[in-house]
Amino acid sequence: MADVDIAIIGGGLNGVSIARDAVGRGLTVALFEQNDLGGGAATASPHLMHGNFIDLERGHALRVRRALAERDMALRAAPHLVRPARFVLPVHADERPPAMLRAGLYVYDRLAPGSSLPRSEVLDLTIHEAGHPLKRSLGVALAWSDCTVDESRLVVLNAVDAAAHGAAIRTGARCAWADRSEVWRLTVVNRGRRETVTARALVNASGAWAGGVAETVLHLPAVQASLAKVSQIVVKRIFDRDNVYLLQNDDRRMIYALPYHRDFTLIGTSERSFAGDPAVMSAGADDIAYLCAAVSRYVRERVEPADVVHAMAGGHIAPGRDGFMKLDRKSGKAPLLTVIGGGTTSARRRAGIALARLASFFKASPKSMSSWTANAPLPGGDFSFDALDDQVEDARKRWGFLSERHARRLVEAYGTRIDRVLGAAKSRDDLGQRFGDDLTASEVRYLMKEEFARFADDILWRRSKLGLTMPRQDRAALETFMAAA
């Protein structure tokens, strides 16, 4: 008898999505992440939950249709994390013909017939406010509706929901060795202690580390897929509206620029092949220069490398939005499923496909092995996407000491679970020690207890983006507080 039905190596979006779906079907699950949740590919996520309009150029209409359906499901499931936005694509004289782009958007609109988001339109940038920050030579743009997403929090909340349904989520837990017989026997170094866990099936969802895990832990040939470094940068806000700008670069790649943590703009992505340890991956000077030059083709005020306040990079493996999935089954041996890569928008669907591949190995599990996640909200997401402002107003009425800015940050992070952070507090002093502008001891305790945060960076860069604004002395105080807690 194995300890669990499924063991998962890797706490990125693939790993936690599979864990959540599996445990909701009645399977027992243990997930092991050697560092923090969402610390790999999610670090350089484009923060877009979309159908990827440009995929139509490659003839992938069915893929786009599926992605748009997933986008709308995500908007219903996590309205605090997934937010509608107006995407603006300026027409550049040296790039794709306007007629081709308009035809593509016509099709794009009709691939999501049930969507409640506004349809596409053509903008005259000489008079429309979306054109204010752009060069005067750009006269026309196409606009349509898609969504943005906080992928780091999407990862965390999938893990929170998986744990609420009974999954064991272990961060700081490295799988050091695996023996395969009729069950998998894993040796795990869990925060310095060695333990053994047995599982009826194993999922390798370790992302950029998948090849190394296959060779050194599972004693199998490395996954044959190339590794790419994906980089993005953050600058002070360069747009006065909350539009997402899609910018055609001269290498035919699409560069995006979107609002980020209120006062900043996120620009991405640069993608380059990479060989080496994913743990030491970082955005280089060439990546930063590339992104600055790409966005400067469009904006009136040139963006220079000196304007970059933060740069980040993550490893992506198995190129392609559908990712890579392989089931290794041998007679008398427990199965191994390798799941890596794929787009953010398709992660929920990908988890369902992964479990369908494993379904025949769990004949004793409940008869229904259908996915349940399509209509289930993520923690804090039990409200309508168009009621976010109402949630903010209700929070300010209940906790009268909250500023609009503070209340909005909390609602956008926790949704209806904000009461677990603030409790019965009557004043800001009731929330305890403050770090930076509005991070409080009460919120830190919640993140450590409920959202698997262990270190200051887990909170400052993945549970939030407060690392962009928090003074150094407050970071040190936060580290001291968390160590003591």
C-alpha positions in Angstrom: 0.0 0.0 0.0 1.5 3.3 -1.1 1.4 6.4 1.1 -0.3 8.5 -1.7 -1.8 7.9 -5.1 0.3 10.6 -6.8 3.5 12.2 -5.9 4.4 15.4 -7.8 7.9 16.9 -8.2 7.7 20.6 -8.8 5.6 23.4 -7.4 5.1 25.5 -10.5 1.8 26.1 -12.3 1.7 22.6 -13.9 2.5 20.8 -10.6 -0.1 22.7 -8.4 -2.8 22.5 -11.1 -2.4 18.7 -11.3 -2.4 18.5 -7.5 -5.5 20.5 -7.1 -7.4 18.6 -9.8 -6.3 15.2 -8.6 -7.1 15.7 -4.9 -10.6 17.0 -5.8 -11.2 13.7 -7.6 -10.6 11.7 -4.5 -7.0 10.9 -5.1 -4.3 11.3 -2.4 -1.5 13.7 -3.4 1.9 14.8 -2.1 3.7 17.7 -3.9 7.4 18.4 -3.3 9.0 21.8 -4.3 12.7 22.3 -3.5 12.3 26.0 -3.2 9.2 28.2 -3.2 6.0 27.8 -5.2 6.1 29.6 -8.5 9.8 30.3 -8.3 10.7 29.0 -11.8 8.9 29.8 -15.0 6.3 31.9 -13.3 9.0 34.3 -12.4 9.1 35.4 -16.1 5.5 34.8 -16.9 4.0 37.3 -19.3 1.1 37.9 -16.8 -1.4 37.4 -19.6 -4.5 35.2 -19.5 -5.5 35.3 -23.2 -6.2 33.5 -26.4 -3.0 34.8 -28.0 -4.4 36.6 -31.0 -1.1 36.2 -32.9 -1.5 32.4 -32.8 -4.1 32.8 -35.6 -1.2 33.9 -37.8 0.3 30.4 -37.4 -3.0 28.7 -38.2 -3.8 27.6 -34.7 -7.5 28.6 -34.6 -8.6 25.6 -32.5 -5.9 26.3 -30.0 -7.0 29.9 -29.8 -10.6 28.9 -29.3 -9.7 26.5 -26.4 -7.5 29.2 -24.8 -10.4 31.8 -25.0 -12.7 29.3 -23.3 -10.1 28.8 -20.6 -9.6 32.5 -20.2 -13.3 33.0 -19.5 -13.3 30.1 -17.0 -10.3 31.7 -15.2 -12.0 35.0 -15.1 -15.0 33.4 -13.3 -12.8 31.3 -11.0 -10.3 34.0 -9.9 -11.8 37.5 -10.5 -9.3 38.9 -8.0 -6.3 37.6 -9.9 -7.6 37.6 -13.5 -8.7 41.0 -14.7 -10.2 42.1 -18.0 -8.1 44.7 -19.9 -8.2 46.4 -23.2 -5.3 45.3 -25.4 -4.0 47.9 -27.9 -1.9 46.9 -30.9 -0.5 50.0 -32.8 -0.2 49.4 -36.5 3.4 50.0 -37.5 4.2 50.8 -41.2 7.1 48.3 -41.3 5.3 45.3 -39.8 2.2 43.2 -40.5 -0.4 44.7 -42.9 -3.4 46.3 -41.2 -5.9 44.3 -43.3 -4.3 41.1 -42.1 -4.5 42.2 -38.5 -8.2 43.3 -38.8 -9.1 40.0 -40.4 -7.4 38.1 -37.6 -9.3 40.1 -34.9 -12.6 39.5 -36.8 -11.9 35.8 -36.4 -10.7 36.2 -32.8 -14.0 37.8 -31.7 -16.0 34.9 -33.2 -13.9 32.2 -31.5 -15.3 33.3 -28.1 -19.0 33.6 -28.9 -20.2 33.4 -25.3 -17.7 35.9 -23.8 -19.1 38.9 -21.9 -16.0 41.0 -22.8 -16.3 43.9 -25.3 -15.5 43.1 -29.0 -12.6 44.5 -31.0 -12.5 47.9 -32.6 -10.2 50.2 -34.6 -8.7 53.2 -32.8 -7.7 56.5 -34.3 -4.6 57.2 -32.2 -4.5 60.9 -33.2 -7.6 61.5 -31.1 -8.0 58.4 -28.8 -6.4 58.7 -25.4 -4.7 55.3 -25.9 -2.5 57.1 -28.3 -1.2 59.8 -25.9 2.0 58.1 -24.9 2.8 56.8 -28.4 4.7 58.4 -31.2 2.7 60.7 -33.4 3.6 58.7 -36.5 1.4 55.8 -35.2 -2.0 56.8 -36.5 -4.1 53.6 -36.1 -4.4 50.8 -33.5 -6.5 47.7 -33.1 -8.1 47.1 -29.7 -9.7 44.0 -28.2 -10.4 42.5 -24.8 -8.3 39.9 -23.0 -7.1 39.5 -19.4 -4.1 39.9 -17.3 -3.2 37.6 -14.4 -0.9 37.6 -11.4 0.7 34.2 -12.2 2.7 33.9 -9.0 -0.5 34.2 -6.9 -2.3 31.9 -9.4 0.3 29.2 -8.5 -0.1 29.8 -4.8 -3.9 29.7 -4.7 -4.0 26.5 -6.7 -1.7 25.1 -4.0 -3.8 26.5 -1.2 -6.9 24.9 -2.7 -5.2 21.6 -3.2 -4.1 21.7 0.5 -7.7 22.5 1.5 -8.9 19.4 -0.3 -6.3 17.3 1.5 -3.1 17.4 -0.6 0.2 17.5 1.2 2.1 20.6 -0.2 5.8 20.6 0.9 8.0 23.5 0.0 11.7 23.4 0.8 11.5 19.7 0.1 13.9 18.2 -2.5 13.5 14.8 -4.0 17.0 13.4 -3.8 16.4 9.8 -5.0 13.6 7.6 -6.4 13.4 3.8 -6.7 10.8 2.4 -9.1 9.0 -0.9 -8.6 5.3 -1.5 -8.4 5.3 1.8 -6.5 7.6 4.7 -6.4 9.8 5.1 -3.3 11.0 8.7 -3.0 13.7 9.9 -0.7 12.9 13.5 0.2 15.1 16.0 2.0 12.3 18.1 3.7 13.8 21.2 5.3 16.9 19.3 6.3 15.2 16.0 7.4 15.2 12.9 5.2 12.0 11.0 4.8 10.6 8.3 2.5 7.3 8.6 0.6 5.8 5.9 -1.6 3.4 6.7 -4.4 1.4 4.7 -7.0 2.3 7.2 -9.7 4.8 10.0 -10.1 4.5 13.3 -12.0 7.7 15.1 -13.0 6.5 18.7 -13.3 9.8 20.3 -12.4 10.0 22.7 -15.4 13.4 23.8 -16.3 14.8 21.3 -13.9 13.0 18.3 -15.5 16.1 17.0 -17.3 18.2 17.1 -14.2 15.5 15.4 -12.2 15.1 12.7 -14.8 18.8 11.9 -14.8 19.9 12.4 -11.2 16.7 11.5 -9.3 14.7 9.1 -11.5 17.8 7.5 -13.2 16.3 7.9 -16.6 17.5 9.6 -19.8 17.1 13.4 -19.7 14.1 15.0 -21.3 15.0 15.9 -24.8 13.9 19.5 -25.0 15.7 22.8 -25.3 15.8 25.3 -22.5 15.1 29.0 -23.1 15.8 31.9 -20.8 12.8 34.3 -20.8 13.5 37.8 -19.5 11.4 40.8 -18.7 11.9 44.2 -17.1 10.1 46.7 -14.9 10.2 50.5 -15.3 8.4 53.4 -13.8 4.9 53.6 -15.3 5.1 54.9 -18.9 1.4 54.8 -19.7 -1.4 56.8 -18.1 -4.0 54.2 -18.8 -4.5 50.6 -17.8 -4.3 49.3 -21.3 -2.0 46.4 -22.3 0.1 47.4 -25.3 1.1 44.7 -27.8 4.0 46.0 -29.8 5.3 44.4 -33.1 9.0 44.2 -33.0 11.2 44.2 -36.1 12.0 40.5 -35.5 8.3 39.7 -35.8 8.1 39.0 -32.0 5.3 40.6 -30.0 6.5 42.7 -27.1 4.0 43.5 -24.4 3.9 46.4 -21.9 1.3 46.3 -19.1 0.4 48.0 -15.8 2.3 46.5 -13.0 1.8 47.0 -9.3 0.1 50.4 -9.9 3.2 52.6 -10.3 5.2 50.5 -12.8 5.1 49.0 -16.3 6.1 45.4 -17.0 7.8 44.9 -20.4 8.5 41.5 -21.9 9.7 39.2 -23.2 13.2 38.5 -24.5 13.8 34.8 -25.2 17.2 33.2 -25.7 18.5 29.7 -25.7 20.2 28.8 -22.4 22.6 26.1 -21.2 23.4 25.7 -17.6 21.9 25.7 -14.2 18.4 27.3 -14.2 18.9 28.4 -10.6 21.5 31.0 -11.7 19.5 32.4 -14.6 19.2 36.2 -14.8 18.3 38.9 -17.3 21.5 40.0 -19.0 22.4 43.4 -20.4 21.5 42.2 -23.9 18.0 41.2 -22.8 17.4 44.5 -21.2 18.7 46.5 -24.2 16.5 44.4 -26.5 13.4 45.2 -24.5 14.2 48.8 -24.1 14.8 49.2 -27.9 11.6 47.3 -28.8 9.3 49.5 -26.7 11.1 52.7 -27.7 10.0 52.1 -31.3 6.5 53.1 -30.1 6.6 55.4 -27.1 7.4 59.1 -27.3 9.8 59.1 -24.3 12.6 56.6 -25.0 13.1 53.8 -22.5 16.8 53.3 -21.6 18.4 50.5 -19.6 19.1 53.1 -16.9 15.3 53.3 -16.4 15.0 49.7 -15.4 14.1 49.3 -11.7 13.9 45.5 -11.8 14.7 42.7 -14.2 13.8 39.0 -14.0 14.3 35.8 -15.9 12.9 32.3 -15.8 13.5 29.1 -17.6 11.0 27.7 -20.1 11.4 24.2 -21.6 9.6 22.4 -24.4 8.6 25.4 -26.6 5.0 25.7 -27.7 1.9 26.8 -25.8 0.7 23.2 -25.4 3.8 22.1 -23.6 5.2 18.6 -23.4 3.6 15.5 -21.9 4.8 11.9 -21.9 3.6 8.9 -20.0 6.2 6.2 -19.2 4.5 2.9 -18.4 6.3 -0.4 -18.1 4.9 -3.8 -17.1 5.0 -4.2 -13.3 6.3 -0.7 -12.8 4.6 2.3 -11.4 3.8 5.0 -14.0 5.8 8.2 -14.6 4.2 11.2 -16.2 6.4 14.1 -17.4 4.6 17.4 -17.8 6.5 20.5 -18.7 6.0 23.8 -20.5 2.8 25.1 -21.9 1.0 28.4 -21.6 -0.5 29.9 -18.5 -4.0 30.0 -19.9 -4.1 26.3 -20.7 -2.7 25.1 -17.4 -6.1 24.0 -15.9 -7.0 22.1 -19.1 -3.5 20.6 -19.2 -3.9 19.2 -15.7 -7.1 17.5 -16.8 -5.4 15.9 -19.7 -2.6 14.7 -17.4 -5.0 13.0 -15.1 -6.8 11.4 -18.0 -3.5 9.8 -19.0 -3.2 8.4 -15.5 -6.8 7.4 -15.0 -6.4 3.7 -15.8 -3.9 3.3 -13.0 -6.5 4.3 -10.3 -9.3 1.8 -10.8 -10.1 1.9 -7.1 -10.6 5.6 -7.2 -14.1 7.1 -7.6 -15.9 6.2 -10.8 -16.0 9.7 -12.1 -12.6 10.8 -13.2 -13.9 13.9 -14.9 -12.4 17.3 -14.2 -14.2 19.3 -11.6 -12.2 22.6 -11.8 -14.0 24.2 -14.7 -16.7 25.7 -12.4 -14.9 25.8 -9.1 -13.6 29.2 -7.8 -10.1 29.5 -6.5 -9.8 30.6 -2.8 -11.2 34.1 -2.5 -12.7 34.1 -6.0 -16.4 33.6 -5.1 -17.6 36.9 -6.6 -18.3 38.2 -10.0 -15.4 39.7 -12.0 -17.3 43.0 -12.5 -17.8 43.3 -8.7 -14.2 44.0 -7.7 -14.8 47.6 -6.9 -17.7 46.6 -4.7 -15.4 44.2 -2.8 -13.0 47.1 -2.3 -15.8 49.4 -1.1 -17.2 46.7 1.3 -13.7 46.2 2.7 -13.3 49.9 3.4 -16.7 50.0 5.1 -15.8 47.0 7.4 -12.3 48.1 8.1 -12.6 51.9 8.1 -8.9 52.5 8.6 -8.0 51.1 5.2 -7.0 53.5 2.5 -8.4 52.9 -1.0 -5.0 51.8 -2.2 -4.4 49.4 0.7 -7.9 47.9 0.4 -7.5 47.4 -3.3 -4.2 45.6 -3.0 -5.6 43.3 -0.4 -8.8 42.5 -2.4 -6.8 41.9 -5.5 -4.6 39.5 -3.6 -7.1 37.7 -1.3 -10.5 38.4 -2.7 -13.2 37.3 -0.2 -10.5 35.8 2.1 -9.4 39.3 3.1 -11.1 38.8 6.5 -8.5 36.0 7.2 -5.8 38.7 6.9 -7.5 41.5 8.8 -9.7 39.6 11.2 -11.4 41.8 13.9 -8.9 44.7 13.6 -10.3 48.1 14.5 -7.2 50.1 13.6 -4.0 49.8 11.7 -2.2 49.3 15.1 -4.2 46.1 15.6 -2.5 44.6 12.6 0.9 44.7 14.3 4.3 45.7 13.0 4.4 47.4 9.6 6.9 46.8 6.9 7.1 49.4 4.2 3.8 51.1 3.2 1.1 48.7 4.2 2.5 45.1 4.7 1.7 44.2 8.3 2.5 41.5 10.8 -1.0 40.2 10.5 -0.7 39.7 6.7 2.8 38.1 7.1 1.5 35.6 9.6 -1.4 34.8 7.3 1.0 34.2 4.4 3.3 32.0 6.5 0.4 29.9 7.9 -1.9 29.7 4.9 0.2 30.3 1.8 3.5 28.5 2.5 5.7 31.6 2.7 9.0 30.9 4.4 11.3 33.8 3.6 11.0 37.5 2.9 11.5 37.1 -0.9 8.6 34.6 -1.0 6.3 37.5 0.2 8.0 40.4 -1.5 8.2 38.9 -5.0 5.8 36.0 -5.3 2.9 36.5 -2.8 3.1 40.2 -3.7 5.3 42.6 -5.7 6.1 44.8 -2.7 9.8 44.2 -3.2 9.6 47.0 -5.9 8.9 49.6 -3.3 10.0 48.3 0.1 13.0 50.1 1.6 16.0 48.0 2.5 15.7 48.5 6.3 12.1 47.3 6.2 13.2 44.2 4.2 15.7 43.4 6.9 13.0 43.9 9.6 10.7 41.5 7.7 13.4 38.9 7.5 14.0 39.2 11.3 10.3 39.0 12.0 9.8 35.9 9.9 12.8 34.1 11.4 11.4 34.7 14.8 7.9 33.6 13.8 
